[in-house]
């Protein structure tokens, strides 16, 4: 069974009896990411159900490159902008804000009394 067949079988958007929940734990290099992104693109308009992709690694869903390219090649960038939402985990939010804080306030420390209210 191919990955795309597996996704179609377990995430049957037209079948309301299916939960659509699938844990895809396969070895590296089998095309999980590509097939999942293609499935998302091919099915995002087929139902009023939402497609939610959860991953512990941000790199597992290159939404702003690979997924966006599916929309781009079919001149559907507006759909990408309106339909795709990427939510960072708490870890990535903290990391991004630490980097931003260090950039904006490079010398900020707990001893800086000028920031006290």
N, C-alpha and C positions, 0 to 999 in steps of 0.2 A: 504494500500500500504506500503510495506517495504521500508526502507531507500535505500537498494541496488537497488530496482526496480525504485525508484524515481531518483536516480543518473543515472541509465541506460537510463531512459526516457528523462531527461533534458540535459544530457551531452553525447548524442549519437554521439560518435566520428566518426562513419562511415557516418552520415548524414550531408552533407555540409550545409544544410539549417538551421540547429540548431546553435544557438549562443554558446551553452554550458555554459551559465551563469545561475547560480542558487544560491540563497540566502537560506541557510538551517538554519532556526531559530527554533529549536526544543528544548524541555526541556532536562535538564541534565539526563544522564543515559540511553538514548535510543540507544546508539551505533554509534553516528554520526562520531566520530573520527575513530573508527575501520573500519566502512563501507567505509568511504572516503579514508582511507589509502589502503584498499583492492581494491577499485575501481581504484585508481592511479596505484597500482601494476598490476592489471589485464589488464589495458588499455594503459600502457605507450608505448607499441610497436605496437598498432593496427592502428596507423595513423601517418602522419607526423605533426599533430597538437601537440602543447604543452599543458600539463596539468598544470594549475597554481592554487595553493591553497592559498588564502589570508585569514589571520586571524589577529585580533587585539591582540590576546594572544599567545605568543610563545609556551605555553604548549599545545595549541590545535593541534599542528602538531609535535608529537614526532618523527620527521623524522630520527633521528640518533639512535633510538631504535626500535620502533614499525614498522615503514616503512622499515627500514634496515632488520628487521627480516624476512619480506616477501621475500626479495631478497636472504637472507642468507639461508633460508630453501630449496630454489631451486638452490643453488650453483650459484647465479647470483650476487655476490658482485661486480664484475667488472662493471656490468650494473648499480648498485646503484652508484658507484663512478663516472661513466661517464654521467649518465642521471639525477641524482637528484641534484638540486642546491637549497640551502637554503640561503635566503637573509634576514639578520637582519634588523629590522626597525631602524630608526635614534636613537630612544630612547635606544634600546639595545646596539647599537654601542657606544653611549655616556657612558652608565653605565659601559660597559666592559672596556672602555678606562680609565675611572675615577679610577676603581679598579686597573688596570694595572699601571697607573701613580702613585697612592699612594704606590704601591708595589715597583716600581723602584726608585721613588724619595720621600721617606717618609717625608723628612724634607723640601721639596721644598715650597717656599712661594714667594709672589710677591716682597718681600724685598730682595731676593737673587740676589745680583748684579753680581755674577760670571757668570750668564747665559746671561747677556746683551751683545749684539753685538757691 
